[in-house]
């Protein structure tokens, strides 16, 4: 698994690899967040028939994370953990930790799902 940031080379990579949106990252307070992607390789052969299903559920996970639908996130994480040959498990564990924290302490209306790295 490799993490890349949004750029013009995405279409070429998407034609060769499975790409999943992960976090958006804000590098400067005055700039828009940049989308980060996970580049997956070596997907187990028994998962190949379900790649579209897993990709769709992952996309819905990220959408619902941004919408603060923590219950949906927990359910999606149950189905996604250990998929992709386990390559995404550390990311899913991180999202699970965040969701548990946000369920306990609501992040407020001003919450921004983008990670701030400045």
N, C-alpha and C positions, 0 to 999 in steps of 0.2 A: 504494500500500500504506500502511496505517495500523496502528499498534499501539494496542490498547486493553487495559485491565485488567478483570478479571472484575467484572461487576455485574449488576443486575437487568434491564438493557436488552438482554442477549444474545439472547433469543428473537426480539425485534423485528428486530435486526440480521441474525440468521441467516435470517430470511425474505426478506431483500433482498440479502444479500451472501454470499460464501463466506468463512467464518471458519476459521482454522487455529490450533490451539493451538501456541504457541511456548514460551518458557521460563516457568517458575514463578519468581516474584521474592519474595524475603524482604526486607521493608522494616525490620523490627525483630527482634532476636534472640528476643523473647518472643512473637512473633506467627507465625501460620501463613503459609506462602507464598501469594501471590496468583497466579492463572493469568493470563498475558498471551496475547492473541490477535492474530493478524494479520488485518486486514480486506482482502480482495482485491477489486479491481474491474478492469474492462477485461481480463478473461481472453480470450485469443485464441479466435476462433470455432472453429478447428480442434481446440482442446483441450476444448471443451464436452462432446463425447460421453464423454470419459474423466475428467471431474471426480471422480466417485465413486471410481474406481480410484486417482487421484492423492491424493485426500483420505485414503483408507484407508492407502495406503503412507506418507503423511506421519504419520498417527496412529501407525502401527506404528514408524516411525522414532523418534518421541518416547517411546513406551513402551519400546523397546529401548535407547534412550539412558539412560533411568532405570534399566534393568536392567543397564547396563554391557556390553551385547552390542555391542562396538565393530565386529566384523566385519559384523553385520547393518546397522549404521549406515552403514558405508562402502558396502555394496552398495546400500542404499536411496538414499543421496545420489547415486550414479551415475545412478539412474533419475529422481530428482526435480530435479536441477540443470537449469536452463533450462526447466522447466515453469512454468506460471502466467505465461507471457509474460516470464519472467525476474524477476518481482517478488520472489521468495523467494531469489534467488541470494546476496545478502549474508548472509542468515541461514544458508543451507546452507553457505556458505564458513566461517562462524564455527563451526558445529557440526563441520565437517570438521577444522578446526584443533584444536578441543578433543579430538576423538576421537583424532587423531594424537598429541597430547600425552599423553592418558590411556593409549594403547597403549604408549607409551614409558615412562611413569612412572605405574604404577597409583595411582589416587587413594586407595586404601585402603577398608576396609570402612565407615568412618564418612562416606564421601563423600555429599554431598547434591547432587542435580542442580539444586536451586533456586539462582538467582543471589542472592548476598547484597549488598544495596544499602544498608548501614548502616555 
